[in-house]
Amino acid sequence: MSIRNVLQRLRRFRDHERGNVLTIFGFALVPVVAVTGATIDYSRATDARERLNAAIDSAALMAARDASKLGDSELRDRINKWIAANLAGDAAKAFTGANIAIDRTARTITVGAQIAIDTSLTRLIGQNSMLIASDAQSTWGTNTIELALALDNTGSMASSSKMDALKAASLDLIKIMKDATMEPDQIRISVVPFATQVKVATALKDESWLRYDQTQTTYTRDRWGNWVPNTVKITKSSWTGCISDRDQPNDVKDNETVSAYATLYPADFCAQSTLAPILPLTSDWTALNSAINGMTPVGNTNVAIGANWGMATLTPGVPFSGAKPFATPRLSKYMILLTDGENTQNRFTTSASAIDDRTRLACQSAKDAGIRIYTVRVINGNRTLLQNCATNASMYYEVSSAAQLTPVFQQIAREISQVRLTQ
C-alpha cells in the first residue's frame, strides 16, 4: 500500500463519527476506572484499619498484663510481635513497627501505629497510597480507687434477713478489693451507715466544722399531772456523735471548706443510739470488716444524708481530709448507695417527696464532682429515684431477695477493679 493510500484512510478515520466516539470514550474511561479503583482501595483500607485497631487494642491489653514482669525493651519487642502476629493481608505487609510509650509512674502504656496501604487503580489519579492509623492506651494493675459504701442501716433492714445479707455482700466486696490491691493504699474504702442521721467519732467534738445549737425537748408530769416540757441544748460533753442534715442548700453539697454558720454540721442528739459510726477512707481491711460487722438496723430513712456523707468521705477537706484531689492522675472515685425503703424523715420534715428532692440534688452534686454512683434497691424503695441517682442505667441494681446482694456486690467490685482500655 502506498503512502498516499495510508494518509487517505487516516483522514477518513479522523472524519468518521464513530472514530470521534471511540476517542471520547477512551478519555472518559480514565476517571471511571479511577473511581472504581478508589472504591476498591477504600474497602481494602477499611479492612486494614479494622485489623490494625484490633491488633493495637489487644497488644495494649496484653502489655498491661505483662508490664510488671518485663522490662521496657522486652515489652516493646513483645508488643510489636503481637501486633504483627495479629495482622494479615495489606496491613501485615505494611506494618514495620509501633510507637510505644511506657510510663511506669502513671502505669500506662500507649501504643500507636501508622501504615501506608498501596493503592491499585487509584494511582491513575495520582494517589499511590492510603495512610491509616490507630492508637490505644492501657493500664496495668488497677487504678487508684476511692470507694464509699453508703449503706441503709434503718430499722426495715432487720426484716427478711436484709442486714445479714448486706453484711455478707459487703465483706465479700471488701475481700475482692483487697485481693485486687497491688500496692499500699491503692484501694481505699469508707463505710457510711445512715438512717435519719449519721454518726462520727466523738473524738471529733472540737472540730471547727461542727456547731452545737440543736435542742431536744422531753416531757414530764408535774405534781398535778400536767405535762411539763424540758428543753435542753446539745453540748460537747453530751454529744455522742450523731449529726443531722445541714442547713439547706448545704445539706446536699460538700463544701470542702466550712466557715459560715449555715455550712457547719449540726451536732445533734442521737435519734438512733445504736447507729454505727462512719469509717473514713482506709485500706485497713480489718477495720473495714469490723465496721461492716458493727452495723445495726435502727431508725427511719434519709437517703439524702447517706449520699451526702458518702460524698463527704470522697472529698478532700472537712469533715474528712483523707481523700485525694479529684484531679489526681488515674484516680477513680465511686459510691455504692444502697437502701431498702422510701424516704421517711430528715431534720426538717417527714414528707417523702421533699426528702426525695434533697436526695436527687445530693446525688447530682456527687456526680458533678466526678463520683461514679452505683445504686442498689433492696426489695423496696423509690425505683425511679435510685435509677436517676445512678451514674447510668447499667449502674442501677435491684434485688427481689436479700440473697441476691452478694452476686450484685461481686459484679460491682469486679467492674471497679478490672484492667481496661482507657481510651
LOKOLKOL-741343 format. One record per residue (C-alpha): residue number from 0; chain; x, y, z. Coordinates in steps of 0.001 Angstrom, whole numbers, plus 500000, padded with zeros to 6 digits. Layout:
N
<atom seq="NUM" mol="A" u="X" v="Y" w="Z"/>
...
This chain:
423
<atom seq="0" mol="A" u="500000" v="500000" w="500000"/>
<atom seq="1" mol="A" u="501316" v="503437" w="499022"/>
<atom seq="2" mol="A" u="501843" v="506313" w="501472"/>
<atom seq="3" mol="A" u="499073" v="508206" w="499704"/>
<atom seq="4" mol="A" u="496571" v="505429" w="500471"/>
<atom seq="5" mol="A" u="497551" v="505331" w="504130"/>
<atom seq="6" mol="A" u="497048" v="509061" w="504515"/>
<atom seq="7" mol="A" u="493685" v="508877" w="502836"/>
<atom seq="8" mol="A" u="492484" v="506170" w="505220"/>
<atom seq="9" mol="A" u="493674" v="508150" w="508268"/>
<atom seq="10" mol="A" u="491743" v="511191" w="507047"/>
<atom seq="11" mol="A" u="488598" v="509114" w="506697"/>
<atom seq="12" mol="A" u="489055" v="507698" w="510236"/>
<atom seq="13" mol="A" u="489554" v="511217" w="511557"/>
<atom seq="14" mol="A" u="486420" v="512469" w="509886"/>
<atom seq="15" mol="A" u="484338" v="509398" w="510720"/>
<atom seq="16" mol="A" u="481799" v="509994" w="513527"/>
<atom seq="17" mol="A" u="482390" v="506597" w="515121"/>
<atom seq="18" mol="A" u="486088" v="507361" w="515464"/>
<atom seq="19" mol="A" u="485269" v="510512" w="517460"/>
<atom seq="20" mol="A" u="483069" v="508483" w="519812"/>
<atom seq="21" mol="A" u="485834" v="505995" w="520384"/>
<atom seq="22" mol="A" u="488315" v="508742" w="521237"/>
<atom seq="23" mol="A" u="485923" v="510448" w="523653"/>
<atom seq="24" mol="A" u="485126" v="507101" w="525317"/>
<atom seq="25" mol="A" u="488835" v="506498" w="525775"/>
<atom seq="26" mol="A" u="489268" v="509764" w="527646"/>
<atom seq="27" mol="A" u="486111" v="509199" w="529744"/>
<atom seq="28" mol="A" u="487208" v="505738" w="530722"/>
<atom seq="29" mol="A" u="490103" v="507058" w="532865"/>
<atom seq="30" mol="A" u="488008" v="508697" w="535651"/>
<atom seq="31" mol="A" u="485505" v="505826" w="535612"/>
<atom seq="32" mol="A" u="488300" v="503351" w="536235"/>
<atom seq="33" mol="A" u="489804" v="505670" w="538873"/>
<atom seq="34" mol="A" u="486503" v="505932" w="540790"/>
<atom seq="35" mol="A" u="486041" v="502174" w="540681"/>
<atom seq="36" mol="A" u="489605" v="501729" w="541829"/>
<atom seq="37" mol="A" u="489095" v="504201" w="544686"/>
<atom seq="38" mol="A" u="486109" v="502182" w="545916"/>
<atom seq="39" mol="A" u="488173" v="499012" w="545893"/>
<atom seq="40" mol="A" u="491150" v="500694" w="547562"/>
<atom seq="41" mol="A" u="488931" v="502297" w="550223"/>
<atom seq="42" mol="A" u="487465" v="498893" w="551041"/>
<atom seq="43" mol="A" u="490975" v="497473" w="551367"/>
<atom seq="44" mol="A" u="491995" v="500358" w="553622"/>
<atom seq="45" mol="A" u="488905" v="499928" w="555812"/>
<atom seq="46" mol="A" u="489663" v="496250" w="556271"/>
<atom seq="47" mol="A" u="493291" v="497066" w="557116"/>
<atom seq="48" mol="A" u="492197" v="499732" w="559626"/>
<atom seq="49" mol="A" u="489884" v="497285" w="561407"/>
<atom seq="50" mol="A" u="492664" v="494724" w="561632"/>
<atom seq="51" mol="A" u="495109" v="497351" w="562893"/>
<atom seq="52" mol="A" u="492637" v="498640" w="565529"/>
<atom seq="53" mol="A" u="492043" v="495119" w="566833"/>
<atom seq="54" mol="A" u="495766" v="494317" w="566888"/>
<atom seq="55" mol="A" u="496674" v="497575" w="568671"/>
<atom seq="56" mol="A" u="493916" v="497145" w="571276"/>
<atom seq="57" mol="A" u="494821" v="493545" w="572060"/>
<atom seq="58" mol="A" u="498544" v="494387" w="572189"/>
<atom seq="59" mol="A" u="497880" v="497217" w="574665"/>
<atom seq="60" mol="A" u="495881" v="494914" w="576933"/>
<atom seq="61" mol="A" u="498468" v="492161" w="576643"/>
<atom seq="62" mol="A" u="501200" v="494630" w="577566"/>
<atom seq="63" mol="A" u="499233" v="495736" w="580632"/>
<atom seq="64" mol="A" u="499214" v="492170" w="581901"/>
<atom seq="65" mol="A" u="502963" v="491725" w="581380"/>
<atom seq="66" mol="A" u="504221" v="495204" w="582329"/>
<atom seq="67" mol="A" u="505058" v="494334" w="585919"/>
<atom seq="68" mol="A" u="507103" v="491303" w="584810"/>
<atom seq="69" mol="A" u="509003" v="492652" w="581777"/>
<atom seq="70" mol="A" u="511491" v="495462" w="581195"/>
<atom seq="71" mol="A" u="510743" v="498245" w="578727"/>
<atom seq="72" mol="A" u="512772" v="496772" w="575831"/>
<atom seq="73" mol="A" u="511230" v="493329" w="576292"/>
<atom seq="74" mol="A" u="507779" v="494856" w="576469"/>
<atom seq="75" mol="A" u="508280" v="496866" w="573264"/>
<atom seq="76" mol="A" u="509548" v="493783" w="571441"/>
<atom seq="77" mol="A" u="506568" v="491741" w="572600"/>
<atom seq="78" mol="A" u="504086" v="494465" w="571593"/>
<atom seq="79" mol="A" u="505496" v="494673" w="568069"/>
<atom seq="80" mol="A" u="505497" v="490905" w="567675"/>
<atom seq="81" mol="A" u="501959" v="490693" w="568989"/>
<atom seq="82" mol="A" u="500696" v="493316" w="566555"/>
<atom seq="83" mol="A" u="502463" v="491689" w="563620"/>
<atom seq="84" mol="A" u="501062" v="488273" w="564532"/>
<atom seq="85" mol="A" u="497511" v="489661" w="564583"/>
<atom seq="86" mol="A" u="497671" v="491436" w="561223"/>
<atom seq="87" mol="A" u="497003" v="489937" w="557821"/>
<atom seq="88" mol="A" u="496878" v="490970" w="554177"/>
<atom seq="89" mol="A" u="497764" v="494550" w="553292"/>
<atom seq="90" mol="A" u="498081" v="495588" w="556963"/>
<atom seq="91" mol="A" u="500631" v="492872" w="557690"/>
<atom seq="92" mol="A" u="502728" v="493796" w="554671"/>
<atom seq="93" mol="A" u="502787" v="497499" w="555557"/>
<atom seq="94" mol="A" u="503441" v="497242" w="559320"/>
<atom seq="95" mol="A" u="507046" v="497995" w="560298"/>
<atom seq="96" mol="A" u="506684" v="498803" w="563999"/>
<atom seq="97" mol="A" u="504612" v="500673" w="566575"/>
<atom seq="98" mol="A" u="505221" v="503866" w="568520"/>
<atom seq="99" mol="A" u="505237" v="502761" w="572159"/>
<atom seq="100" mol="A" u="505308" v="504976" w="575255"/>
<atom seq="101" mol="A" u="505669" v="503322" w="578673"/>
<atom seq="102" mol="A" u="505043" v="505435" w="581783"/>
<atom seq="103" mol="A" u="505876" v="503395" w="584861"/>
<atom seq="104" mol="A" u="504911" v="506198" w="587233"/>
<atom seq="105" mol="A" u="501373" v="506503" w="585885"/>
<atom seq="106" mol="A" u="501439" v="502799" w="584903"/>
<atom seq="107" mol="A" u="500201" v="503467" w="581390"/>
<atom seq="108" mol="A" u="501222" v="502035" w="578033"/>
<atom seq="109" mol="A" u="500366" v="503955" w="574877"/>
<atom seq="110" mol="A" u="500609" v="502096" w="571585"/>
<atom seq="111" mol="A" u="500184" v="503716" w="568167"/>
<atom seq="112" mol="A" u="500967" v="502798" w="564593"/>
<atom seq="113" mol="A" u="500592" v="504222" w="561079"/>
<atom seq="114" mol="A" u="500719" v="502129" w="557946"/>
<atom seq="115" mol="A" u="500503" v="503085" w="554269"/>
<atom seq="116" mol="A" u="498370" v="500820" w="552082"/>
<atom seq="117" mol="A" u="499488" v="500838" w="548432"/>
<atom seq="118" mol="A" u="496696" v="501684" w="546027"/>
<atom seq="119" mol="A" u="495917" v="499970" w="542719"/>
<atom seq="120" mol="A" u="493747" v="501741" w="540170"/>
<atom seq="121" mol="A" u="493600" v="504942" w="542300"/>
<atom seq="122" mol="A" u="497125" v="505577" w="541058"/>
<atom seq="123" mol="A" u="495507" v="506795" w="537824"/>
<atom seq="124" mol="A" u="494506" v="509990" w="539656"/>
<atom seq="125" mol="A" u="497830" v="510377" w="541431"/>
<atom seq="126" mol="A" u="497188" v="508691" w="544824"/>
<atom seq="127" mol="A" u="499797" v="506000" w="545370"/>
<atom seq="128" mol="A" u="498939" v="505060" w="548954"/>
<atom seq="129" mol="A" u="496335" v="505487" w="551716"/>
<atom seq="130" mol="A" u="497537" v="506219" w="555272"/>
<atom seq="131" mol="A" u="495709" v="504613" w="558210"/>
<atom seq="132" mol="A" u="496459" v="504929" w="561924"/>
<atom seq="133" mol="A" u="495355" v="503521" w="565262"/>
<atom seq="134" mol="A" u="496268" v="504042" w="568912"/>
<atom seq="135" mol="A" u="495237" v="502757" w="572341"/>
<atom seq="136" mol="A" u="496252" v="503196" w="575942"/>
<atom seq="137" mol="A" u="496077" v="500644" w="578735"/>
<atom seq="138" mol="A" u="496970" v="500490" w="582402"/>
<atom seq="139" mol="A" u="498340" v="497618" w="584420"/>
<atom seq="140" mol="A" u="497056" v="496603" w="587807"/>
<atom seq="141" mol="A" u="494063" v="498577" w="588961"/>
<atom seq="142" mol="A" u="493515" v="502305" w="589015"/>
<atom seq="143" mol="A" u="493850" v="504091" w="592312"/>
<atom seq="144" mol="A" u="490371" v="503769" w="593745"/>
<atom seq="145" mol="A" u="488402" v="505515" w="596472"/>
<atom seq="146" mol="A" u="485069" v="503850" w="597202"/>
<atom seq="147" mol="A" u="482328" v="504930" w="599600"/>
<atom seq="148" mol="A" u="479812" v="502357" w="600835"/>
<atom seq="149" mol="A" u="476732" v="504423" w="601802"/>
<atom seq="150" mol="A" u="474535" v="501739" w="603348"/>
<atom seq="151" mol="A" u="470996" v="501915" w="604675"/>
<atom seq="152" mol="A" u="471027" v="500935" w="608369"/>
<atom seq="153" mol="A" u="467371" v="501707" w="609075"/>
<atom seq="154" mol="A" u="465013" v="499511" w="611070"/>
<atom seq="155" mol="A" u="463482" v="497905" w="607983"/>
<atom seq="156" mol="A" u="466842" v="496318" w="607190"/>
<atom seq="157" mol="A" u="466161" v="493948" w="610104"/>
<atom seq="158" mol="A" u="463447" v="492158" w="608105"/>
<atom seq="159" mol="A" u="463863" v="489404" w="605508"/>
<atom seq="160" mol="A" u="467497" v="488842" w="606573"/>
<atom seq="161" mol="A" u="468461" v="492022" w="604717"/>
<atom seq="162" mol="A" u="471077" v="493233" w="607197"/>
<atom seq="163" mol="A" u="472760" v="489823" w="607389"/>
<atom seq="164" mol="A" u="472848" v="489620" w="603596"/>
<atom seq="165" mol="A" u="474181" v="493187" w="603336"/>
<atom seq="166" mol="A" u="476981" v="492391" w="605744"/>
<atom seq="167" mol="A" u="477913" v="489218" w="603848"/>
<atom seq="168" mol="A" u="477863" v="491010" w="600487"/>
<atom seq="169" mol="A" u="479896" v="493953" w="601797"/>
<atom seq="170" mol="A" u="482515" v="491690" w="603357"/>
<atom seq="171" mol="A" u="482792" v="489824" w="600070"/>
<atom seq="172" mol="A" u="483235" v="493087" w="598162"/>
<atom seq="173" mol="A" u="485949" v="494193" w="600571"/>
<atom seq="174" mol="A" u="487787" v="490896" w="600046"/>
<atom seq="175" mol="A" u="487650" v="491287" w="596248"/>
<atom seq="176" mol="A" u="489040" v="494807" w="596507"/>
<atom seq="177" mol="A" u="491737" v="493656" w="598927"/>
<atom seq="178" mol="A" u="492785" v="490876" w="596520"/>
<atom seq="179" mol="A" u="492911" v="493379" w="593648"/>
<atom seq="180" mol="A" u="495302" v="495660" w="595535"/>
<atom seq="181" mol="A" u="498883" v="495572" w="594257"/>
<atom seq="182" mol="A" u="500433" v="498255" w="596457"/>
<atom seq="183" mol="A" u="499628" v="500027" w="599751"/>
<atom seq="184" mol="A" u="496651" v="502412" w="599698"/>
<atom seq="185" mol="A" u="495923" v="501668" w="596048"/>
<atom seq="186" mol="A" u="492305" v="500951" w="597005"/>
<atom seq="187" mol="A" u="490677" v="502689" w="599964"/>
<atom seq="188" mol="A" u="487112" v="502277" w="601159"/>
<atom seq="189" mol="A" u="484857" v="504223" w="603510"/>
<atom seq="190" mol="A" u="481753" v="502894" w="605271"/>
<atom seq="191" mol="A" u="478820" v="505279" w="605766"/>
<atom seq="192" mol="A" u="475922" v="503702" w="607707"/>
<atom seq="193" mol="A" u="472917" v="506009" w="607588"/>
<atom seq="194" mol="A" u="469394" v="506247" w="608959"/>
<atom seq="195" mol="A" u="467787" v="509613" w="609769"/>
<atom seq="196" mol="A" u="471221" v="510818" w="610837"/>
<atom seq="197" mol="A" u="474825" v="509693" w="610533"/>
<atom seq="198" mol="A" u="477322" v="509196" w="613315"/>
<atom seq="199" mol="A" u="481016" v="510066" w="613629"/>
<atom seq="200" mol="A" u="483647" v="509504" w="616306"/>
<atom seq="201" mol="A" u="483221" v="511716" w="619356"/>
<atom seq="202" mol="A" u="486978" v="512388" w="619178"/>
<atom seq="203" mol="A" u="485992" v="514966" w="616525"/>
<atom seq="204" mol="A" u="483993" v="517053" w="619031"/>
<atom seq="205" mol="A" u="486389" v="520033" w="618898"/>
<atom seq="206" mol="A" u="486446" v="520280" w="615092"/>
<atom seq="207" mol="A" u="485652" v="523744" w="613765"/>
<atom seq="208" mol="A" u="483163" v="522400" w="611228"/>
<atom seq="209" mol="A" u="480734" v="521328" w="613974"/>
<atom seq="210" mol="A" u="478125" v="523523" w="615614"/>
<atom seq="211" mol="A" u="476262" v="522898" w="618865"/>
<atom seq="212" mol="A" u="472832" v="524501" w="618701"/>
<atom seq="213" mol="A" u="470364" v="521628" w="618369"/>
<atom seq="214" mol="A" u="467824" v="521140" w="621133"/>
<atom seq="215" mol="A" u="465822" v="518257" w="622485"/>
<atom seq="216" mol="A" u="462547" v="518530" w="624374"/>
<atom seq="217" mol="A" u="461302" v="515933" w="626808"/>
<atom seq="218" mol="A" u="458128" v="515971" w="628868"/>
<atom seq="219" mol="A" u="457488" v="515018" w="632463"/>
<atom seq="220" mol="A" u="454348" v="515242" w="634629"/>
<atom seq="221" mol="A" u="454240" v="517694" w="637445"/>
<atom seq="222" mol="A" u="452588" v="517000" w="640798"/>
<atom seq="223" mol="A" u="449219" v="517939" w="639328"/>
<atom seq="224" mol="A" u="449514" v="515585" w="636370"/>
<atom seq="225" mol="A" u="450307" v="518233" w="633786"/>
<atom seq="226" mol="A" u="452925" v="517617" w="631082"/>
<atom seq="227" mol="A" u="455847" v="519969" w="631523"/>
<atom seq="228" mol="A" u="458370" v="520464" w="628677"/>
<atom seq="229" mol="A" u="462068" v="520403" w="629378"/>
<atom seq="230" mol="A" u="464246" v="521660" w="626506"/>
<atom seq="231" mol="A" u="467983" v="521151" w="626598"/>
<atom seq="232" mol="A" u="470689" v="522171" w="624165"/>
<atom seq="233" mol="A" u="473356" v="519811" w="622858"/>
<atom seq="234" mol="A" u="476841" v="520318" w="624274"/>
<atom seq="235" mol="A" u="480229" v="518855" w="623528"/>
<atom seq="236" mol="A" u="480052" v="516840" w="626701"/>
<atom seq="237" mol="A" u="476587" v="515435" w="625982"/>
<atom seq="238" mol="A" u="477180" v="514788" w="622282"/>
<atom seq="239" mol="A" u="477513" v="511097" w="621377"/>
<atom seq="240" mol="A" u="478496" v="511540" w="617721"/>
<atom seq="241" mol="A" u="475246" v="511933" w="615771"/>
<atom seq="242" mol="A" u="474939" v="514599" w="613064"/>
<atom seq="243" mol="A" u="471775" v="515780" w="611332"/>
<atom seq="244" mol="A" u="471262" v="517436" w="607949"/>
<atom seq="245" mol="A" u="472995" v="520751" w="607408"/>
<atom seq="246" mol="A" u="471012" v="523876" w="606663"/>
<atom seq="247" mol="A" u="469687" v="523957" w="603113"/>
<atom seq="248" mol="A" u="471103" v="524192" w="600487"/>
<atom seq="249" mol="A" u="474306" v="522899" w="602099"/>
<atom seq="250" mol="A" u="472590" v="519640" w="603076"/>
<atom seq="251" mol="A" u="473156" v="518364" w="599515"/>
<atom seq="252" mol="A" u="476660" v="519768" w="598985"/>
<atom seq="253" mol="A" u="480181" v="519090" w="600098"/>
<atom seq="254" mol="A" u="481819" v="522470" w="600544"/>
<atom seq="255" mol="A" u="485349" v="521187" w="601326"/>
<atom seq="256" mol="A" u="485923" v="524361" w="603333"/>
<atom seq="257" mol="A" u="483429" v="525223" w="606055"/>
<atom seq="258" mol="A" u="483287" v="528579" w="607815"/>
<atom seq="259" mol="A" u="479932" v="530327" w="607523"/>
<atom seq="260" mol="A" u="477340" v="529296" w="610090"/>
<atom seq="261" mol="A" u="474990" v="527781" w="607503"/>
<atom seq="262" mol="A" u="477748" v="525490" w="606237"/>
<atom seq="263" mol="A" u="478517" v="523986" w="609656"/>
<atom seq="264" mol="A" u="477454" v="520448" w="610528"/>
<atom seq="265" mol="A" u="474873" v="520316" w="613339"/>
<atom seq="266" mol="A" u="475928" v="518007" w="616158"/>
<atom seq="267" mol="A" u="472697" v="516530" w="617462"/>
<atom seq="268" mol="A" u="471117" v="514238" w="619993"/>
<atom seq="269" mol="A" u="471047" v="510693" w="618629"/>
<atom seq="270" mol="A" u="467659" v="509624" w="617321"/>
<atom seq="271" mol="A" u="469158" v="506142" w="616973"/>
<atom seq="272" mol="A" u="471716" v="505489" w="619712"/>
<atom seq="273" mol="A" u="472975" v="502211" w="618215"/>
<atom seq="274" mol="A" u="473674" v="503622" w="614728"/>
<atom seq="275" mol="A" u="477151" v="502510" w="613630"/>
<atom seq="276" mol="A" u="479695" v="505306" w="613088"/>
<atom seq="277" mol="A" u="481227" v="506314" w="609759"/>
<atom seq="278" mol="A" u="484616" v="504833" w="608956"/>
<atom seq="279" mol="A" u="486553" v="507295" w="606739"/>
<atom seq="280" mol="A" u="488605" v="506116" w="603755"/>
<atom seq="281" mol="A" u="491066" v="503427" w="604735"/>
<atom seq="282" mol="A" u="492935" v="500411" w="603410"/>
<atom seq="283" mol="A" u="492890" v="498807" w="606846"/>
<atom seq="284" mol="A" u="490960" v="495704" w="605837"/>
<atom seq="285" mol="A" u="490474" v="494567" w="609443"/>
<atom seq="286" mol="A" u="488923" v="497913" w="610367"/>
<atom seq="287" mol="A" u="486653" v="497742" w="607327"/>
<atom seq="288" mol="A" u="485436" v="494270" w="608256"/>
<atom seq="289" mol="A" u="484776" v="495448" w="611816"/>
<atom seq="290" mol="A" u="482832" v="498467" w="610569"/>
<atom seq="291" mol="A" u="480581" v="496254" w="608459"/>
<atom seq="292" mol="A" u="480050" v="493713" w="611226"/>
<atom seq="293" mol="A" u="479171" v="496537" w="613637"/>
<atom seq="294" mol="A" u="476195" v="497767" w="611622"/>
<atom seq="295" mol="A" u="472795" v="497628" w="613351"/>
<atom seq="296" mol="A" u="469367" v="498240" w="611767"/>
<atom seq="297" mol="A" u="467602" v="501105" w="613549"/>
<atom seq="298" mol="A" u="465554" v="504209" w="612796"/>
<atom seq="299" mol="A" u="463942" v="505889" w="609785"/>
<atom seq="300" mol="A" u="465205" v="506511" w="606247"/>
<atom seq="301" mol="A" u="467019" v="509607" w="604966"/>
<atom seq="302" mol="A" u="468825" v="508583" w="601761"/>
<atom seq="303" mol="A" u="469918" v="512189" w="601140"/>
<atom seq="304" mol="A" u="472163" v="512254" w="604200"/>
<atom seq="305" mol="A" u="473689" v="508919" w="603167"/>
<atom seq="306" mol="A" u="474522" v="510229" w="599686"/>
<atom seq="307" mol="A" u="475851" v="513499" w="601093"/>
<atom seq="308" mol="A" u="478167" v="511859" w="603608"/>
<atom seq="309" mol="A" u="479280" v="509257" w="601086"/>
<atom seq="310" mol="A" u="480418" v="512214" w="599002"/>
<atom seq="311" mol="A" u="481989" v="513842" w="602060"/>
<atom seq="312" mol="A" u="484271" v="510846" w="602610"/>
<atom seq="313" mol="A" u="485457" v="511079" w="598996"/>
<atom seq="314" mol="A" u="486147" v="514823" w="599018"/>
<atom seq="315" mol="A" u="489428" v="516337" w="600238"/>
<atom seq="316" mol="A" u="488698" v="518810" w="603008"/>
<atom seq="317" mol="A" u="486372" v="518796" w="606004"/>
<atom seq="318" mol="A" u="484781" v="516895" w="607547"/>
<atom seq="319" mol="A" u="487335" v="514252" w="606457"/>
<atom seq="320" mol="A" u="490700" v="515124" w="604949"/>
<atom seq="321" mol="A" u="491879" v="511725" w="603758"/>
<atom seq="322" mol="A" u="490531" v="511806" w="600194"/>
<atom seq="323" mol="A" u="492848" v="512690" w="597324"/>
<atom seq="324" mol="A" u="492091" v="515639" w="594998"/>
<atom seq="325" mol="A" u="489710" v="514782" w="592184"/>
<atom seq="326" mol="A" u="492338" v="515735" w="589580"/>
<atom seq="327" mol="A" u="494834" v="513120" w="590809"/>
<atom seq="328" mol="A" u="496030" v="511134" w="587748"/>
<atom seq="329" mol="A" u="494443" v="507698" w="587346"/>
<atom seq="330" mol="A" u="492234" v="508154" w="590392"/>
<atom seq="331" mol="A" u="488665" v="506892" w="590219"/>
<atom seq="332" mol="A" u="486049" v="507682" w="592870"/>
<atom seq="333" mol="A" u="482949" v="505544" w="593350"/>
<atom seq="334" mol="A" u="479973" v="505358" w="595662"/>
<atom seq="335" mol="A" u="477624" v="502445" w="596261"/>
<atom seq="336" mol="A" u="474344" v="503816" w="597631"/>
<atom seq="337" mol="A" u="472025" v="501111" w="598954"/>
<atom seq="338" mol="A" u="468573" v="501376" w="600513"/>
<atom seq="339" mol="A" u="465537" v="499187" w="601087"/>
<atom seq="340" mol="A" u="462807" v="501763" w="601534"/>
<atom seq="341" mol="A" u="461188" v="505094" w="600887"/>
<atom seq="342" mol="A" u="462490" v="508303" w="602453"/>
<atom seq="343" mol="A" u="460606" v="508953" w="605697"/>
<atom seq="344" mol="A" u="462367" v="511550" w="607855"/>
<atom seq="345" mol="A" u="465129" v="514142" w="607917"/>
<atom seq="346" mol="A" u="465909" v="517060" w="610196"/>
<atom seq="347" mol="A" u="463250" v="519250" w="608568"/>
<atom seq="348" mol="A" u="460326" v="517078" w="607506"/>
<atom seq="349" mol="A" u="458613" v="513702" w="607262"/>
<atom seq="350" mol="A" u="457497" v="514381" w="603676"/>
<atom seq="351" mol="A" u="458842" v="511632" w="601393"/>
<atom seq="352" mol="A" u="458637" v="513822" w="598288"/>
<atom seq="353" mol="A" u="460544" v="516665" w="599962"/>
<atom seq="354" mol="A" u="463316" v="514306" w="601080"/>
<atom seq="355" mol="A" u="463356" v="512725" w="597603"/>
<atom seq="356" mol="A" u="464094" v="516176" w="596188"/>
<atom seq="357" mol="A" u="467062" v="516567" w="598548"/>
<atom seq="358" mol="A" u="468279" v="513081" w="597591"/>
<atom seq="359" mol="A" u="468189" v="513925" w="593886"/>
<atom seq="360" mol="A" u="470235" v="517060" w="594496"/>
<atom seq="361" mol="A" u="472755" v="515233" w="596705"/>
<atom seq="362" mol="A" u="473278" v="512576" w="594032"/>
<atom seq="363" mol="A" u="473695" v="515218" w="591351"/>
<atom seq="364" mol="A" u="476263" v="517081" w="593457"/>
<atom seq="365" mol="A" u="478287" v="513903" w="593823"/>
<atom seq="366" mol="A" u="478110" v="513122" w="590096"/>
<atom seq="367" mol="A" u="479015" v="516690" w="589176"/>
<atom seq="368" mol="A" u="482084" v="516396" w="591399"/>
<atom seq="369" mol="A" u="483257" v="513324" w="589466"/>
<atom seq="370" mol="A" u="481997" v="510480" w="591637"/>
<atom seq="371" mol="A" u="480514" v="507498" w="589801"/>
<atom seq="372" mol="A" u="477464" v="506200" w="591676"/>
<atom seq="373" mol="A" u="476083" v="502682" w="591813"/>
<atom seq="374" mol="A" u="472636" v="502416" w="593396"/>
<atom seq="375" mol="A" u="471064" v="499262" w="594816"/>
<atom seq="376" mol="A" u="467385" v="498872" w="595676"/>
<atom seq="377" mol="A" u="466718" v="496019" w="598105"/>
<atom seq="378" mol="A" u="463165" v="494740" w="597609"/>
<atom seq="379" mol="A" u="461537" v="498129" w="598367"/>
<atom seq="380" mol="A" u="462269" v="501793" w="597754"/>
<atom seq="381" mol="A" u="461761" v="504541" w="595208"/>
<atom seq="382" mol="A" u="462881" v="502848" w="591989"/>
<atom seq="383" mol="A" u="462816" v="505970" w="589825"/>
<atom seq="384" mol="A" u="464751" v="507999" w="592388"/>
<atom seq="385" mol="A" u="467513" v="505386" w="592616"/>
<atom seq="386" mol="A" u="467664" v="504853" w="588853"/>
<atom seq="387" mol="A" u="468154" v="508576" w="588325"/>
<atom seq="388" mol="A" u="470686" v="508750" w="591134"/>
<atom seq="389" mol="A" u="472949" v="506164" w="589437"/>
<atom seq="390" mol="A" u="475558" v="507479" w="587015"/>
<atom seq="391" mol="A" u="473946" v="505498" w="584196"/>
<atom seq="392" mol="A" u="471318" v="502791" w="583735"/>
<atom seq="393" mol="A" u="473878" v="499975" w="583898"/>
<atom seq="394" mol="A" u="474932" v="501125" w="587382"/>
<atom seq="395" mol="A" u="471475" v="500649" w="588911"/>
<atom seq="396" mol="A" u="470620" v="497318" w="590505"/>
<atom seq="397" mol="A" u="467598" v="495989" w="592311"/>
<atom seq="398" mol="A" u="467144" v="492680" w="594089"/>
<atom seq="399" mol="A" u="463924" v="490892" w="594966"/>
<atom seq="400" mol="A" u="465545" v="488925" w="597781"/>
<atom seq="401" mol="A" u="468394" v="489758" w="600120"/>
<atom seq="402" mol="A" u="470313" v="486670" w="598988"/>
<atom seq="403" mol="A" u="470897" v="488349" w="595621"/>
<atom seq="404" mol="A" u="473052" v="491078" w="597163"/>
<atom seq="405" mol="A" u="476290" v="489078" w="597163"/>
<atom seq="406" mol="A" u="476425" v="488459" w="593380"/>
<atom seq="407" mol="A" u="475490" v="492115" w="592774"/>
<atom seq="408" mol="A" u="478292" v="493370" w="595007"/>
<atom seq="409" mol="A" u="480707" v="490893" w="593414"/>
<atom seq="410" mol="A" u="479884" v="492221" w="589960"/>
<atom seq="411" mol="A" u="480300" v="495838" w="591061"/>
<atom seq="412" mol="A" u="483637" v="495070" w="592738"/>
<atom seq="413" mol="A" u="484989" v="493389" w="589626"/>
<atom seq="414" mol="A" u="483814" v="496234" w="587405"/>
<atom seq="415" mol="A" u="485609" v="498741" w="589598"/>
<atom seq="416" mol="A" u="488875" v="496822" w="589888"/>
<atom seq="417" mol="A" u="489347" v="495301" w="586440"/>
<atom seq="418" mol="A" u="492035" v="496321" w="583905"/>
<atom seq="419" mol="A" u="490516" v="498051" w="580879"/>
<atom seq="420" mol="A" u="491461" v="500256" w="577917"/>
<atom seq="421" mol="A" u="491412" v="503884" w="578960"/>
<atom seq="422" mol="A" u="490870" v="505368" w="575530"/>
